[in-house]
C-alpha cells in the first residue's frame, strides 16, 4: 500500500476528527483530533464521536482543547496501512461509533443505469453488456436532465410505463422519494488500512467510492469523510429484496480516514463541488481508475439528509450518510465481455483532495477478523478507563 500522507491537501486548515485504537492501558478506541500534524487524544472531553458532534460549539471546543499527543499524523497513517506488522502502535478505526450508517442509492445517472442492468440481467454478468448498450440508447438521454420529483419526472414515468421500460430503480432515481437504506450497524464499519469483506456467494461485485456525511442527533450535517459502500451486484440483481444481504456483511462498510468538520474553510458547498477518485490495483497486475463528480448528483446532499431524518425518523446518536456514487466499473477483467469483479487481494484506494485517502484490501467476509467489539464492549471499555460521565 502507498504510504503517502493520505491527509487533506490543506490539512493545516482542516478540523479532523477520528478514532484511534490504543492498546494501552486498557485496549480500546479513543476520540482524536489532528492539530499541527499531531494526533491528540480528546477522549476525556468527548468519550464518543457522537458526543462530540452533538456539541453546538464543536469547532470552537476542539480548537481550544489541550490534550495529550498520541503520535504524529504521518506515523498514524503508516501504522494503519501496515497492520500486518503487528505491535502495540496506535491505528485508525472508522471515525464514527454510535451512529448508525445509512446510505443513499441511485443518486447518479450512471449508477441508475447499472442498477437497471443488474435487475434485467437477474444478476448474470454475461447478460450485462448487451443490456447496457440497449438502455443507454433507449432511455439514457431522457433521464439526464430530469429533476427527481418534478412534473417532468412524473410525465417521463408515465411514458416509460407505457413503453414497458419502467423499473423500481427509476422510481427512486426520479421519483419524490430517495432510496435510503441501512448500510451498517453502529460500531460495524472498518477504517483506514483494515480488510474489507465480500460475501463468498458473490461472483460479481465492486467498490462504491462515496462521500459520507456525519450528521448529529438533530439532523445537522456536521462534516464529511470518504466511504466504500462495498456492493454485491449479482446478489442484489437477483432480487432487490436481497439488498440487506448484498450490502451488509462483515467488513462491507469502510469509512475514513477522518471526518472533516464543516467550518469557514470546508462547507457543504465543498462537498457539492468535490471529485472522488477511485483506484483498484490487483495482485494480477490489473488496474482500474475512475472519478465521480459530485456536481452530477441528482439530489442535493442536504435533501438526502432531510429524507433520512425528520418528524418521520430520528437518530438520537446521529448517523452517517453515504451520498451515492456515479462509479460502476464495467472494464473487462479477464475474458472479453466479462465486465469487472473483485479478486481477493485487490487494493482499493478512494481519495478526494479535501478529505484525504481511504485504502483497504479486499478479502472474504468469512475470512477477515470477526466483528466482536460492539456498543456494550465500547461502554465497558469507557467505564474501565474512567471516561463515562453522568451529565445528570
Secondary structure, DSSP 8 states (H G I E B T S, - for coil): ---S--S-TTTTT--EEEEEEE-TTT-EEEEEEEETTEEEE-TTT-SSHHHHHT-TTHHHHHHH---EEEEEHHHHHHHHHTGGG-SS--EEE-S-SSSEEEEEES-SHHHHHHHHHHHHHTT-HHHHHHHHHHHIIIIIHHHTT--TTSHHHHHHHHHHHHTT---HHHHHHHSSS-EEEEEE-TT--B-TT-EEEE-TT-SSEE--EEEEEEE-TTS-EEEEEEEEE-EEHHHHHH-GGGHHHHH-STT-EEEEEEEEE-SSSS-HHHHHT-EEEEEEE-TTS-EEEEEEEGGG-SS-HHHHHHHHSBTTB--TT-EEEE---S-------SSTT------TT-EEEEEETTTEEEEEEEEETTTS------HHHHHHHHHHTT------
